[in-house]
Amino acid sequence: MLRFCRAICLSKRHILMQVITAEALAMIQFNILGSAAFGGVFIEQVSSVGSRQSLTQSQIAWVIAVLFIGNLVGNVLSSLLNPRLGAVRVMQLCAPLVAGGWLALALGDTFWSLVCGRALNGLGIGLAFGPAIIHLGEIAAIEIRGLLSTLMLVNGCLGMLCMYLSGWLLGWRKACLVVGIVPMVLLFVVMSMMPRSAKWLISKGYPAQEAERSLRFYHGQSHDVTKELDEIRQSLGEKHKNDASLLEVLSLLKLRVYRVPILIVLGVYTFLSFSGGLVISSYAPVVFTEVGGFHSPYVGSILLSVVRLVFAVISSLIVERLQRGTLLMLNGAAGAGACLVAGAFFHYGAELAGLEWVSLVAVLCVVCSMSVGVAPMGIVLLSELVPNAVRAELGGLCLLYNGLTQFVVAYLFPLTASSLGMAGLFWFFSAVHVLMFCFAKLCVPESKGKSIEEIQRMFETGTGETDGAKTVEH
């Protein structure tokens, strides 16, 4: 972190370009968590007495969940478009889609107009999120890659805070305009000025001169361009095909060097969706109605967002100091204990009347541990672990899986909470945290301080597939 600040103070242009690019890409995460928080605001306000929006419970559930359906479609399109257009062009394409979705939500009066706006919003962020993370991992310097990746999480927490605050003060319609329009304008303008990454350019057969210009733009004139270009070509393989189909890319998963890192990323996204921190953040007004202790559930929701933002900043400060697996294990241990306590409070609520602060602290601990553990690691490990030969295609498919699991959680949360009760739900989250701890201990490799090419070689070592990976047709 000190090295990062010193570089900025010395006006190193290439570091500044990386920071500006990371901040623009983080507007996608700003909208993702802002959209997630919209669900809690929308449910609370539309379901309240005196609401002018007449919707059934099933319709409300569909307005919330259709975001994730749009997300799934966007993830599929991302895997098709990113290899052909590159992340920079995909960002320019998605910005108007996301802004249009927010505008439709703000102005829509019917169920179908709300569904269409929400679906368009999900389509745009689903299309952009994977390429944004992959692009950031490709252009960031090794020393600050983790820090720049966690900038996305910090901005996501800002998006959630802005949605809860503006939803409370202005209502959900005006909140859509506050959260949705300006960030997308910023994304579009910045991406119009940035070059595509050298890794993408080389993998798609562009002239080496373009890749060299990109490397010097993001890493400075003194960067060893020749060495990095050689490493990129070596990691792609001697028979690399610039125009490989998605099926040809998927066929590479039979090799351990490609299969294992993808499975690790999918495991991290499984724990992100089912460990509880994400759903608590997204449905904060609903959760804090059950927790009590506040005259308005929005006060608790805003407090949660502020605390999550603070811990996201803490995560950005420690991500380059601690092992990736260590952060996940800390999340698993702290989250398991906090969920047990919260579940006990909900189960014995009558006997514990007057001790609402206990459940409040437990709920905040779940979200805080997620903010320094699985949430930033979902971004960091996707940017680090996916090998060069499959990055453009399979990054989107990893997020397709993430979107699918989040859709399941978003749609089933109201039903599960009513059938299992909040106590049973939190005890389930506790069990998932225990599994997360074991997964981090046994399966997550250390990628801190290594280039993408060095990380890829970690999975080749001792597998007998090094030569085969170099000659496979992609």
N, C-alpha and C positions, 0 to 999 in steps of 0.2 A: 504494500500500500504506500509506503514512504517513497519507494522507487517510482511508483506511478505518479504521485503528487509532484515529485521532483522533476519528472520528465515534462509534466504539463507546465510547471513554473518556468522551465528553461525553453518553453515554446518549441518543443520538438514537433514539427508539423505532422509527421506520420503518426505519432501517438495521438495527436489531436484529431486526425482524420478517423482513427479507429474509434475514439470516444464518440465523435459526432455520429458515425455510422451506427454504433451500438445504441446510442440514445434514440435515434430514429427507428431502428428495428424494435426497440423496446415499446414503441407505441402500439405494436400488435399485442404484447402482453398487457399493456394498460387497458386495451379494449377487451381482452379475454376475461380478465378478472372483473372489469367493470360490467361486462355482460353477465357474468356469474352472479355478481351482487344484485344486478337488476332483478333476478328471479325472486330474491327475498323481499325486495322493495315492492315489486309488483304484486306478489301474493298478499302481503300485509295490507296494502292499500286497496286493492280490488276486492278483497274479502271483508274489509271493514264495513261497519254499519254506515249507511249514507253514501256509499260509493256510487258514482254515476255510471260506472262501467258494469253492465249486467252480463256476467259470465258464469257458467256452471263450473263446478270443481274440476270436471274432466277437461273443459276448455282451458281453464287456467293452467292445468298440468301440461297440456299440449303447447301452449304459448311458451312455457318455460323449457320444455324438453325439446322442442323443434330446433332450438339453437344447436343442439348436439347432432341432430340429423343433418342440418346444413354443414356442420363441422365435418361430419363423416364424408359427405360429398366433396367438400373442399379438400380434405386430405387425399382422396382418390385423385382428384384433378391435379393436386400438387405433385403427385408422383408422376403424372403424365406431362405436366407443363414445365416443371422445374428443370428436368434434363434438357428440354428444348429451348427454353427462354432464359434460364438462369434466375437466381434469386432476385436480382435487382429489378428485372422486368416484371417478375411476379408481384413484387411489392407495389409497383406502379399500377398494376392491374387491379389489385385487391383493394387499394385505398378508396376508390369511388364506390366499390361494392359495400364496404363496411359503413361508410358515411351514408350511403343511400338506405341501408337497413335501419340505422338509427333514426333517420328522417321519417321513414315509413312508420316506425314505432311511435314517434312523437306526434304524428298527424293522424294516425289510424283511429277509426271509430268503431270498426267492426272486428269480429273475431278473426276473419280471414285476412284482413289487412294487418293485424297484429302478428299473425302467424307468418305471413309473407315477409314482413320486416325483420322479424326474429330469425327466420330461415336465411334471409339474405345476409344478415349480420354474421351468422354462423358460417355460411359459405365463404365469405371474405376472409375471416380470421382463420378458418380451417385451411384455406388455400395458402395463406401467408406464413403461418406459424412455423411449420417445418423448414421451409427455405430460409426464414429469418435466423433460426438457430444454427442451421448448417452453415449459412453464409458467415455468421459471426465467428464460428469456430475456425473457418478457413482464413479469415483476414486478421484475426487477433494474434498479437505477439504471445509467445508461450508464457512469459512472465506475468501477463495481466489477463490471460484468457478466462480464467475462473472469475476474476473480478468483473470483467465486461459482461460475462454471462449472467452474473447475479444482478447486474443493472436491470435486466429484464424483469426479474422478480421484484425489485424495488419499485419499478414503474408499474408493475401489476398491482402491487399493494396500494400505490397512489390512486390507480384507477378504481379500486374497490372503495377506498376512502372517499373519493370524489362522488361515487355513485350513492353511497349511503348518506353522505352529508347533503348533497344536492337533492336527493330523493326526499329526505326529511324536511328540508327547508322549502323546496320548490315544487315537489310532487314528481311523480315518475315520468311524466311527459317532458317537462323541461329538463329533467336530469338527463334524458336521452341526448338532448342537444348539447349539454355541457360536456358530457363524456365522449360523445361520438365524433363531432365534426373537426375541431381544431387539431387533435392528434393525427388524424388521417391526412390533413393538409400538410402538416409537418413531414410526415412519412413520405408523401408523394414528392415534395419539393427536394428533400435531401437525397432520395434515391435517384432523382433525375440527374444529380451531379456526381454520383459515385460510380467507379468502374466495377465490373464483375470480377469475381475472385480468380486468382491464377489457377487454383486447383480445378475450378469448373472449366475455365478456358482451355486448359491442357487436355482435360478429360473429354472435351467435345471437339477437339481437333482444330482449335483456333491457332493462328500463327503465334510462335513463341514470343514475338515482339510485344503482342498485346498482354501476354502473361507477365512479361518482364516489366511493362509499364505499371501493371496492377500491383506487383510486388513492391516496386519502388514507391508507388503512391501510398501504400499502407505500411511499409516497413523502412522507408528512407533510402537515400541514394547509396549509402554504405553497405546495405544488406547484400549478403552473398547470394545473388540471384541464381547464378549457374548451379550452385550446390543444391538449392531448394528445388529448382526445376528438375534436376536429375533424380532427386528423391521422390518427387511426385510421379515422374514417369515410371520409376522402378516399382512404386507401390501399386500402380495401375496394372502392371503386367505387360509382358512383351507382345502379346497378341490382343491387346485391348482394342475393342471396337467402339468407335465414337458414337455410332447410331444403334447401339444394342437395344433390343426391346425389353419391356418390363419382365416378360417371361424368361428371357435370357439372363437378366439380372437375378431373378428369383432362383434360377438354377444354381447360382453360386452358393446358395445357403447350404448345399450339401457338404461344403468344405467348412471345417471347424473355424478357420480364420475369419470367416464371414458370419457363420451361424452363432457362435458364442457371444460376441459383442452385441448382436441384435437381440438375443434372448435376455441378456443382462438389462438392456434398455427397456425391453417389454416388462421385465420384472419390476423395475423401478416405477414404471407407470401404473402397474397393477397396485402397488402399495400407495402411490399418490392418490388414486381414485378411491380405494376402499379402506384407508386408514382413518378417515373421519375428519381430518383437518380441513380438507377442501370443501366438504359438504357443510361443515359448521360455518365456514366463512361465507359460503354462498347463501345459506339459509339463516344467517345470523339473526334477523328480526324474529323469525319463527322460534329459533332455539332460545333466544333471550326472553321470549314470552313465557317459555316453560321454566327457565332459570329464575326469573323474577329479580327483585332487587333494584329495578329501575322504574321510574314513572313512565318512561317510554322505551320500547325495545330498541329504538334507533340509538339511544344513548349508549346502550351496551354494544350495539353493532359498530358504532363509530369508535368506541374504546377499543374493540377488538381489532378494527382496521388500523388504528394508530399503533397499537402494540405489535401487530404483524409487520407494519412498515418499519418500526424500530428494529425488530429482529431480522428483517430482510437486510437492513443496512449493516447490522452486526455480522450477518452471513457474508456480505461482500467484503468485510474486513478480515474474516478468519478463513475464507475459502481457500486461500493460497498458503495457509499455515498448517492446516490439518488434512489428514488423509480423507479421500472421498468416502471410503467405507466407514471411517470413524464417525463422520457426521451422520451417516445413516444409522449407525448403531446407537448414537446418542439420541437420535429421533425415536428409534424403536423403544429404548428403555424408558425415556421420559414420557413418551406418549402412552405406553402401556399402563404405567402407574397412574397418569392423569385420567385416562379413560375409566380405569377401575374405580377411582374416587368419584368421578362424575356419575357413573352408573349407580354406585351405592347411594349417592344423594337422591337421584331420581327415584330409586326403588324405595328408600326410606324417607321420602320427602316429608310426610306428616310428622314423623318423630324428630326430624331435623329442622323444623320450622324455626326461622330466625337465623339460620346459618347459611343463607343463600350465598354468602361470600365464598364459602368453600367450593361450591359448584362453579361459581364464577372464575375462581383462580384455576380450577381444574380445566375448564373449557379453554381459558386463555393459554394454559400450558400446552394443551394439545396443538393449538394453532401456532404457538411460538416454536415448539419443537419441529413442526412441519416446516416453518419458515427458514430454519437453519439446516434442515435435513433433506427430506425427500423432494421438497418443492424446488430448491436451487439445483439439487443433483439431477432432477429430471431434465433440466436445461443443460447443465454442464456435461453430463455423461452422453447425452445425445450429440452434443457438439464435438466430443472427444473420441468416443468409441467407434462410431460408424466408419468402416474403412473407405478409402477414397473411391474405389471402384464401384461402390454401391451407395454412396452418400446421397446423390441427388434423387435417386429413385426410392430407396428404402427409408430415408428420413421421413418422408410423407406417410409411408405405410406404418411406421412406428407411431406416428401421431394419429393415424386412422384408428389404431388399436386404443390409444389413449382416449380419443373422442368417443369410441364405442363404450368403453368402461364408464366414462363420465356420463354418457347418456343413460346408461342403466342405473347409475347411482341417482342422477337427477330425477328420473321418472319414478323410481321405486322409493325414494326417501319418504315422501308423505305417507305412502301405503305401509312401508316397513315401520315407521315411527308409530303409526296407529295400531299395528298388529303386535309388534314386539314391545312397544313402549320405548320411551327414551332410555330407560335403564338397560333393556336388552340390546338396544342399538349401540350404546357406548361400550357394553361388554364385548360385543362383536368387534368393535374398533380396537379394543384392547388386545384381543387375540391376533388381529392383523398386525399390530405393532410388534408383537413377539416374533411373528414370522419374518417381519422386516429386519429385525435385529439378526436373526439367524442367516437370512439371505445376505446381508451386508458382510457378516463375519466370514461366510464360506465362499461367496461368489463374486464379490465386487473387487476388481483389481485396482492397483494404484496408478492413476494416469496423470497425477499432478506433476508439472514440470517437464512433460514429455511432448514432443511434436506428434501430430496425427500419424505420421509415418512410423515413428518409434513405438507408438501404442499398437499399431497394427502388427508390428514385428513381435510384440509380446504374445500375441495369440498364435503366431506361427511357430514359436520356439517349442521344440519337443513334440510337435504334432506330426512331423514327417510330411507336411503339406506345403512347405515353403516353396519348393520348386514347382509343385503343381499349381499353387496360387499364382505364380508368375506366368504360367503358360496357358491358364484357362482363358477361353474366349469369352469376352464380355461385350 
